[in-house]
Amino acid sequence: MACSATAQPLLNLELSYSHHQPKKRFPFTLCSFNINKPRLSPKPFPFQSKDYAKIDIFSSSSLFSRQKPRSQVAAQSDYSSGDEAESLLPDSDSQEPFSWSSVILPFLFPALGGLLFGYDIGATSGATISLQSPELSGTTWFNLSAVQLGLVVSGSLYGALLGSLAVYPIADFLGRRRELIIASLLYVLGGVLTAYAPGLSVLLVGRLLYGLGIGLAMHGAPLYIAETCPSQIRGTLISLKELFIVMGILLGYFVGSFQIDAVGGWRYMYGCSAPIALLMGLGMWSLPPSPRWLLLRAVQGKGALEEYKEKAILALSKLRGRAPGDEASEKQIEDTLITVKSAYMDQESEGNILEVFQGPNLKAFIIGGGLVLFQQITGQPSVLYYAGPILQSAGFSAAADATRLSVVVGLFKLLMTWIAVAKVDDLGRRPLLIGGVGGIALSLFLLSAYYKFLGGFPLVAVAALLLYVGCYQISFGPISWLMVSEIFPLRTRGKGISLAVLTNFGSNAIVTFAFSPLKELLGAENLFLLFGAIALLSLLFVILYVPETKGLSLEEIESKILK
């Protein structure tokens, strides 16, 4: 990828053959498992001996690949990004030829769930101004108390908390496609109900429903994208989901800037999400279920094996734009079915609900959960809250330029996220995290110094704000979710992502709730000093506990890092 976001297109694929040594094949006593053979028997193994190798179905590439020399794609490493789960690809030295036309829609429709999450953040910043204006609210109940306004702002956040909690035990039952369809329906209901709310109570119900959609979408979207896209672009596409969130924030800012002077403008700001959500739902309805999810359900004994296998073949054929039941899809499904069985051979079909807190899964949760926790408690919501006053101190007019300045900040966030997507597979996870979190700590100390004794130098505050936003978008923003999706073992990936989403929204709610009392108790200068100290702790956590996963297969992450 290019060194900067402007030098080269984001999805530039630079192919070159690698010269690494071929991977060692594992001995099996019942059959010779050679990935270069044209056909493998789909019959299940009756048992697995200690010589059997557990093959991580997500880190491999037989479902979506043919046997060709391995090529390295500059926009993608061996695995994922953002909230990603693994693709259904048995491990091999080949990558699949693919058509971009067949990849776009299975990525776009789930990614709209992330865009709608970001849109709510951006639209709410303008909607709260419109809703409280005696002239522009268009209501008789515009005089909201601090508690009522807080419920309006954070209603979707509490809904997302409930959604991520509810999906934890039922994610595998619903499947990724149905989960996203339900999320789109909740988005539509929440957006319409909020836009036409006759009173505050109905408005709050609409915000809660919209938040439930966020909780489901932020869990299901990365799973569906990762499980259906070709392996060589999986990481890039999952990273792009973070870009869609930022694009949603920017879209919300734009709609707010156009509707801020309209009577009842807050209704338009919230209501504009409904058509996008409807498009998302119709799009997901047209897409097939994830082939990986179908095979996992078959192996878990949730239906007839042959029936699920046929459905998986048809799903993969449709996702790749091939004729229904074509030979290539059939072979890839059969190859992958064997690896699924071998991965589950010495395990129960399903683990218990507390499995994430046991053994290697607990270590993965400490790493992934710790990252998304520090992502929030380093003050991200409060720093953005101060964006307006900080920019005003540099000489901007609050009344005339507030919404326009929000657009400028949104564009900067978009640019920095673009750069992170471009460089994550080149530089690795740890360098971006260490450099970004270090920059976050520096920016917070600069903000504290500005409020304490540098008040006469407003450009220091502006520079600190932009430094914070930029460092956050190249570190905690995309990399936390990339690590979450890579670090959990196969068995607990769905539950692990659910808990990570819950941790993220829960810590966000705590920081948002505690911000005003802490501000009054400590003052702005000491509050930013506290956040800076937490940022230093998060930097220490990254250095000591977060491993580098670049260049490792998901199987190697599980065996080398978690064992």
N, C-alpha and C positions, 0 to 999 in steps of 0.2 A: 504494500500500500504506500501511498505517498506520505511524505513527512508532514504535510499539512493538509487540512481539509480542502484547500482551494486548488491544490496542484494537480489533483487527479480525481476521477469519479470515485464515489464511495465504494461501489461494488465492482471495482476493477479486479478481474481475475487474472493473475499472472502465473502461468503454468510452467513448471519446470520439473523434470524428473529427478527424484531423489535417488541417492546411492547408498541408502542404509542397508544393513544386512537383513536378509529375510528372516522372518520370525520363526522360532523353533516350533515344530509341530508336536502336539501332545499325543502320547500313546494311549490308545483305548484297547481294552481287551475284547470288546464285542465287535468293534469295527475299526477300520483305519480311517481316522477323521482327516481327510486331506481336502483343503478348501479349493484346490485346483482341479479336483475331479468334477466332471460335468453333472453328476447327479448323486444325491444322497437319499438313503431311505428315510421316510418320515416316521418309521415305526418307533415307538417310545422304548427307552431302555428300562428293563425291569429293576435295575439297581445301578448304583454307581460305586465303584471300588475306590480305594484311596488313591489309585493312580489316575483317576479321572481328573481332568482340569475343569474348573468352573469357569465358564466363558461368559463374560458380561455382554449380554446381547446388545447393550446400548453403545458400547465402544467399538463395535464391529461394523462391517460394511457389506455383508453378503445380501441382505434383503434388498438394498438399494444399489447394488454394484455388480458389475461383471468383472471378469478377471483380466485386468489390464495393468500395465506398469503404474505404480503409485505415482500420483502427481501431487505436488504441494500447491495449494492455492493461497496467494498472498493475503486474501481477505479472511482466511479460516485456518485454524489449527485443528488438531485431531478431535477436538470436542468443543464444548459449548460455551454459551455466554448467557448473561442475564438470568432469567428464571428457567433455564433450560433443563429439560430432561434429556435422556439419551435417545438417539435415533435407534431404530430397530435394525442395526447393522452388525452382523457378525464380524469379528476382527479379521482383517485381511490386509494385504498389501496393495489393494486396488481401490480405485474410486470410480464412481458411476458417471458415465456421460449423461447429461441431462439437458433439457430444454428450459430456458427461463420462462417461457410461456406457461409451462406446466407447474412452475414453482410459485408464481406470483400470487394466485388466488388462495392456495392453502396457507400462505403467509399473511396475506393482506387482511382477510376477514377475521382471523383471531387477533391480529395486531390492532384492529379497530377497538378491541376491548381495552387495550392500554391507552390508545388515543382518547377514549371517552373518560378514562380515569384522569388523565392530564387535563382534559377540557374542563372537568368539574373544578379542579384547582384554579385554573385561570379565570373561568367565568365567575366563580364565587367572589373573587377580589373586587370585581365591578358590581356584582349583584348586591352585595351588602351595602355599598354606597347608594345605589338606586333605591333599595328597599327601605332605607331609613330617611330618605328625603321627603319632606312634607309635600313638595311640589311635584316630584317625579315618581313617587312610589305607586300612586294610583290606588291607594288603600286608605282605610281609616285607622289601621292598626300599625302604622309606620313607626310609632314611638316605642321601639323595642328596648327592653332592659338589657343589661350586659349578659345576663344568663340566657335570655331568649335569643339574642344575637349569637352567642356562643353555640347554642344548640343548632341554629341554622347553619353556621359555618362548619361545625364538626359533626352534623347529623350523618353525612355520608361516611365519615370516618368510623363512627360507631357501627354503622351498617356493615362496613367492610370488615370490622372486627367480628361481628356475628357471622358474616358469610364465610370468612376463613375458618372460623371455629366449626361451623356446621358442615363444611365440606371435608373436614379431616377424616371422619370415619366412613364417608360414602363416596369418596372420589373414584375409587376403582369400580364401584357399582354403577355410577352414572356414566363414566367414560368421558373423554375429553370433549367430544363433539356435543353431546347432550348437555354437559356442564356449560359450554359456551352459548348454546341456544337459550338455556334458562337465564344465563347472565344477560343476554341481549333483551329478553322479555322484561327482566327487572329494570334494565336501563330505560326501556321505552316507558314502562309504567311510572317509574320514578320521575323521569323528565316531564311527561305529560301532566302527572298529578301536581308536580311543583309549579309548572307553568300556569295551570288553571286553578291554583289553590285559592279558595274563597276566604280562607282564614289561616292563622298561624298553625293550628293543629294539623290541618291537611298538608300544609307546606312541610312540616316536620316529618309526617308519614312519607311523603314523596322523597324527601332527602334520605330517609332510612332505607327505602326500597332501592333507591339508586346505589346506595352504599353496599347493599347486599350483592348487587350486580358487580360492583368493583371487586368484592372479595372472591367471587366465583371466577371472574375473568382473569384476575391476576394469578390465579392458580392454574386454570385450564389452558390459557393461551400459550405459555412457554412449553407446556407439555405437548400440545397438539403440533405446534410448529416443529419442535425438535424431532418428534416421532414420525413426521411425514416428509421432511425435506431431505435432499441428498446430503451425505455426511460432509462433503468438502465445503459446503456453504452453511452448515448448521450454526456454527458459532457466529458468523456474520449476521445471519437472519435473527437469531435470538438477541444479539446486541442491538439490532435495529429496532427491536420492540421498545427498548429504553428511549431510542430516538423518537418513536411514535408518541410516547408519553410526553416528551418535551414539546413535540409538535402540537399535541393536544393542549398543553398549557398555553402555548403561543396563540393557538386558534381561539381559546377562551379569552385571552387578552384582546385580540382583535375584535371579536364580537362585542366585548364589553366596551371598547373604545368607540364603536359605532353606535351602540345603543344607550350609552351613558346619559345622553340628553333627552331620551324619549320617555314619555310618561308610561310607567309600567315596563320600563326597559328590562328589569330583572326577570320578568316572565319570558321575554325573548331569549335572554342569555341562557336560562336553564332549559327552555323548550327546544332550542336548536340542537340539543343532544339527541332528541327522539328520532329524527330521520336517519342520523348516522347509526344509531342502535338498531333501527329497523333494517338497514342495509346489512349490518353485521349478522343479524339473525337469519335473514334470507340467504345470505352467503354461506353461513354455516350449515343451513338446511340442505344446500346444494352439494356440500362436500361429503365425502364418505367418512366413516369412523376411522380412527387410527388403526392401521394393520397390526401394530405392536399390541395395542390394547386388546384387539380381538384374539390374538394368539395367547396373550397372558390369561385371558378369561378361559380359554380352552384348556390350558395347562392347569389352571386352578380348579378344573372340574365343574365349571359353571354352565356347560352345555356340551353337545356332541362335538367331538374333535373335528371330524370331517366337515361338519357344517360351518364351524368357525373358520376352518382353514379355507374353505371356498369363499367365504365372505372376505377374508383377508386378501385373497388373490384378486378378487374383483375390486376391492378398495385400492390396492396398490396399482392395478391396471388403470383405474380412473385417475388416480393422483399423478401418474406418469403420462397420461394421454395416450395410452396404448389400447389395443383391442381388448375387449373383456375376456379374461381368462387366458391371456397370452402366455406363451411358454416361458419367457424370461421372468415374468412375475411369479408363475407357478414354481419355478426352480428356486427363486429367491425366498419365497415363503417357506418352501420345504426345508431349505438349508437353515433358515432362521428358526424354524420350529424345533429342529434338533438341538440348537444351542439354548433355546428357552428351556427345553426339558432337562438338559444337562445342568443348567444353572439352578434349577429347582429340585434336582434329583434327591439331594440329601436334606431338603428343607421341607417344612410344612407348606401346604398350599397357600396359607395366609398367616401372617404373624398376629400377635396380640396388639392391642391399641397403644400399649406403652413401649413397644419395641424400639422406638426412636431413642429412648433413654437407657438403652442397654448396650454394653460392649462397644464395638467400633462405631455403632450408630450414635452413641453419646458423644464420642470424640468429634464426629462429623457435625453434630448439633452445636457443640461448643464453638467450633470454628465458624460454621455458617450463621448460627444464631447470634454469636458475638459480633460478627460483622454488621448484620442488619440492626442490631441494638445500638452499636456505636454510630451507625449511620444517622440515627435520629437524635441520640442524646448529646451529640456534639453541637446541637443547637440549630440544626438546619431550618426548622420552622420559624424560630425567633429571629434569625439573621435576615430571612426574607421579609419578616414582619417589619424590620427596621429599614428595609431598602428605600421606602419612600422618604422618611425623615433624613436618612443619610444623603440621598441625592438632593433633597431640598437644601441641605446645609451647604451644598456646593454651588448654590445660586439658582436652582431650578424652582419654578413656580408650582406650588402644590395643586392649586385649582386648575390650572391650564394644562399641566404636563404630566400629572400623576399616571394616567392610563397609558400615555405614550411612552413614558419611561419604563413602565412595566413591559411594554412590547420590546424595548431595547434590551432589557435584562433577559427576556425570553429568547431573543435572537442570539444573545451571547451564550446562553445555556445550550442552545441548539448547536452552535458552532463548536463548543467544547465537547459536547457529547459526540458529535461527528468525528472529532479528532480521536476520542477514546475508542470508538468503534474501529477506526482505521488502524490504530496502533496496538490494540490489546493482544493480537496474536503474534506481533513482531517483538514487542518488548517484554511480554509476560505479565502476570498478575501482580506479583510482589513489587516490582519497580513502580508501577502506576499507583499502587496502594500506598507504598512508603512515601513516594514523592508527593502524591496528592494530599495525604493526611498530614504530612509535615507542613505543606502549604496552608492547609485549613487551620492548624494550630497557630502559625505565624499571623494569618489574617485576623484571627480572633484576638490575639494579643495586641495587634495594631488597632483594632476597634476599641478595645478596652483603654488603650493609651489615648486614643482620640477623645473619648468621653471624659478621661481623667485629667489630661494636661495638654493635649494637642488640638484643642477646640478651635484654635486660630488657623489651622491648616486643613480645610475641608477636603482637599484633594487626597489627603491621607485616608480619610474615611471612604471616599469613592474607590480608591485603589484597593483598599482592604476588602471592600464589598465584592468587587470584581474578582479579586484573588480568591476569595472564599467560594464564589459561584463556580469559577473555572476549575479550582482544585477538587471541589466536590463532584463536578460532572466528569472528571477523568479518573476518579477513584471510587468513592463510596457509591456514587450514582449507578454506574453499570457493573463495576467489578464485584460488588457484594453479591448481587444476584447471580453473576457468573459462577462465583465460588460456591454459592448455595447449591446450584444445579449440578456442579461437578463433584462435590465432596460427599454427598450421601450415597451409600451403597444401593444397589439395584432394588433390594427388598423394601427399603424404607424411603425411596425417593419421593413418592407421592405424599406420604405423611410428613416427610421432612420439609418439603416445600410449603405444605399447609401450615406447619408450625412456624416457618420462617415468615410467611405472610402475616400470621397472627402476632408474632414478636414485633414485626415492623410497624403494623398499625397500632398495636398496643402501646409501644414506646412513644410513637408519634402522639397518641392521645394524651399520654402522661405529660410529655413536654409541652404540648399545647395548653393543657389545663393548668400546669404549674407555672407557666411563663409569667402571667400577670402578677400573681402573688410574689414570685421571686424578684420580679422587677421592682415592685414596691418595697420589698424587704432589703434588697441588696443594692439597688441602683443599677443603671445600665452598665457602668464601667466595671463593677464587680461581677455582674452577671456574665459579661463576655469573658472576664478573667476566669470564672468558673468553667465556662464552656471550653476555654483554651486549655485548662488543666485536664479536662476530660479528653480533649483531643490528643494531648500528650500520652495519656493512658492508652488510648486506642492505637496510637502509633507503636507503643511498646507491645501491645497485644498482637499487632500485625507482624512485627519483627520476630517475636518469640513463638507465636503459635500458628500463624497462617503459612501454609506450605506453598511452594511454587508448583503449579500443576501444568504449566506449559510443556508440551511435548510428551506428556504421559497419556496413555490410553486410560479410559475410565476403569478398566480392570486393574491397571497398574496403580492407579490412585487408591483403589480399595485394598490391594494387597500390600503395597509398599508404605503408604501413609497412614492408613487406618488400623493396620494390624500391629 
